[in-house]
Amino acid sequence: MTPNGYYRFFQNDQMQATFGGGDRVGIYFLEKGASQRGSVCIYDRAHSAIQEADPAEFDWNAIFEGADWFHFTGITPALGPTMVQACEDACKAAKAHGVKNSCDLNYRGKLWTRAEVREAMTKLCQYVDVCISNEEDAKDVFGIEAENTDIYGGKLNHEGYKSVAKQLKQLADKFGFEKVAITLRSSISANDNDWAAMLYDGENYCFSKSYHLHIVDRVGGGDSFGAGLICALLFGKDTQAAVEFAVAASALKHSVEGDYNRVSVAEVEKLAGGDGSGRVQR
């Protein structure tokens, strides 16, 4: 986040206008699921700007001038053969500028293998201050699995997620994570989910309240959680308040069509404060 309040995101093909790699913008196709039929995503990234980007094209010192936070996901380094290096260069430059680094592990099996993601994220996580994951990504990337939890049967176990956080925190001793966030999604169907999260700060396991979501569009749900968490931490919220804000922001995103969270801070604060009635605002 820059001093004027704008977020800077460096992922996917948003750099097309600035950098000369590739000859097209990457796209993906989403078939939205319903009821017991899950959504299906197909990626089309070949010869796109980001897939063929040269790490030397990025002037990270200029990019991070005046910035406070850098966020990347496990998708970014999977997008092309040079992107692990570009992400590492970015993380190093962010550290040099005193910028916080956060990462959402986000494993996408259609983009690369578990072996590739584990090698890349092991390298990149040494620069990460705040690690964000969910139960599937923690397992796929680092082999960490929640105990007594069935994500496909809609059964989540808080003690199981504490074990995940402890295991991630063991990695934090190696990587230097300050905080670990884990989103908790119980998928009842493609349309109905229960949604919550846990934020571990090295001492406290803070679980958010749980929301029952009747979903309009779940694309961007995880990204909106990450954005909400970053926003809350930049606002100086404590661990419990930060995870409540992030989960509320993400819960609201599930009610919005498209992958952009068109809600205000006031709306998020209202839901985080306990008003989830959905009554008409006049």
N, C-alpha and C positions, 0 to 999 in steps of 0.2 A: 504494500500500500504506500502511496506517495503522500507527501504532506497535504496536497489538495484533496485527498480523499479518494482518488481513483486507484482501482486495483490494476496491476499489470500482470497479465497472464502470458506465459511463454510456453505454449504447447500447441499441438495439432498444426493446422495450416494457417493460423492467423498471421504468420510471418510472411505470407506470400507477397504482400505488397512491398515489403522491405528488402527481402532477400531473393537472390536470383536462382536458387535451386529448383529443378523440376520445371515442368511446363503446364501444370494444372494444379487445382486445389483438390485435395483429397476429400472424399465423401464417404458416407455410409448409408445403408438402407436399413430401415427398421420396420419390421412387421409387428404391430402391436398385438399382444395377446389379450385374452379375456377369459374369465372364469378359470377353468383348469388348463387352458392352453397358454403356455408362456410366450413372451415376446421373443423374436429372433432377429439378430443383428448380423449384417453382412458388411465387411469393410472393403473399400476400394481405395487403396492408398498408393498403388504403383505409379511411379514417376511423378509424384506430387511434390510440392515445394519443400515440405518438411522432410519427406523421405529421402530427398537428394541434397539436402542442405549441407553446406561445408561448415564445420564448427568454427573455422577461422573468420567466417562472415559476421559473427556475433561480437560486437564491441561491448562486452559485459561491464566494463568500467563505466561506460556512458549509460548503459541500460540501468545500472543500479544506483546511479547518482540520485540521491534524495529518496531512495526507496527504503522501506522498513521490513518488507516481508517478501520472500520468494517461495512460490508453491509449484511443485510439479507432481505428476502422478506416474504410476507404473506404466501407463499407456505411452507417455512421451518417449522414453528410451526405446520402446518397441517399434517405433514408427519408421525407422530406417537404420542402415548399417553404421552411420556416424553419430546417431543420437545419444548413445550412452556417453560418448566423449563430450558431446555438446552439453549434456546435463551435468556431467562432472565439472566441466569448465565453469558452468553457471554457478554451481554450488560452491566451488572454491572462491569465485569472485564475490559471491554473496557474503561468505564468511569474512573475506578481506575487507568488505565494506560495513561490517557489523550488522548485516541483514539476517533476520531469522529465516531458516529453511524449514519447510514442512513438506511431507510427502504422503500421498495416498497410495498404498501399495498396488491397488487396482490391477490385478492380473487378468489379461485377456488371452485365452488359449488360442484364439484365431489369429493372433499376431505373432506369438512366439511360444517356445516350449518352457516347461517348468525349469529345466536345467538352465536355459538362457536367462530367464527372469531372476533366478536365484543368484547366478553369477553377477548379473548387472546390479541388482538391488543390494547385494552384499557390499559391492564397491561404493554405491551411491549413498547408502544409509549412514556411512561414517560422517557425513556432513549434515545429517538431519537432526533438527531440534524437536520437532513434533511429528510423530508417526501416526498415521491414520490407517485403519484397516477394518475389514469385516471378517466374519468367521471363515468364509471361503478363501479369501486372499491370504490370510495368515497361514492357512494350511498349505495352499499352493506355493506360496513364495518361500516360507521358512519351515514348513512341516509342522506348524503349531496348530493343535486342534482342541476345541472346547470339550470338556468332559461332560457326559450325560446330557448331551444336547442333540436334538434332531431338527435341523433347520428345514427339512422337507416335510416333516410332520407337524410343524408349527410349535415345537417344544424348545424353549430356551431356558437355560439354567444359569442363574447369576453366579453361582460358585464356579461353574465351568468357565465362565468368562473371566473370573478373577484368575483362574489358572492360566488362561491365555495371556492376560496382562502380565502375570508374573514371568511367563516364558519370554514375552516380548521385552520385559524389563531386564531379563538376563542378557538379551541381545543389547539392551540399552547400555549395559555396563561396557560393552564392546564398542557400540556405535555412539554413545553419548546422548541418547534421547532424553529430553527433559520431561516430555509427556507422551503418553500413548493413549489414543482414542480408538475405541472399537464400537462400530455401529451394530445394533442388534435388530435384525429383521426376522419376524415370524411370518412366513408366507402361507397364508390360509388359502389364497388363490391368487391369480394374476391381478384381480381387482381389489382384494382385501388383504391388507397386511397389518401387523402390529409393529410399531416402530419405536425404538429407544436407542440409547447409547450409554457407554461407560467411558469416563475419562480418568486415567490413572496418572498421578503426578509424582510417583515415587514413594508416596506415603499413604495417600487416600484413594480408595476406589469410590468414585462418585457416579452413581447410576441416575440417569434422568427419569422423569415420569415417562410412562408408555402411552403412545397414541394409537388408537385404532383408525386406520386410514382406509377410506373407500377411494381408490386411486383414479384420478383423471389421467395422469401421465407420470410414470416413475422415472423417466429419463432425466438425469440431472439431480436425482435425489441425493446421491452420495456427494456430488460436487457441491450442492447447496449446504450439506452438512459441513464440509471442509471450509467453505467460505464463511459460514456462520461461526465456526469455531475460531478461525483466524480473526474475524471481526471482533468477537467477544474477548479474545486474548489481547488484541490491540487496544480495546476499550479498558483493559485492566480488570476484567471480571475474575473472580476467584474460580476455582476448579468446578464447584457445583453449579454456579451461575453460568459459567462458560458452556458446560455441556447441555444445560437446559436451553440456552439460547440457540445453540447449534442444532439441537434436535427439533426445536420449534420451527426454526427457519426451514429445515428440511421437510418437516411434516407439511408445512404450508406449500412448499414446492410441489408436492405430490398432487395438489389440487389445481395446478396451473398447467395448461397445455403448452407443449414445447419445452426446450431444455434450459430456459432462462427463468430465474426465480423473480417474478414480478411482484414482490411484496416490499413493504417499507419496514424500517427498523421498529417503528411504533407497532406495526401489526405483529411482528415477531415477539416483541416485549409483552404485548397483550396476551398472546397465547402462552408464552413461557410463564407468565404470571398466573395462569389458571383459567383464563376465559377461552374455552374451546367450544362455545355454544354454537357458533356458526350463524348467529342471528343476524338479520339484515341490519346494516349500518345506515342510519338515516340522519 
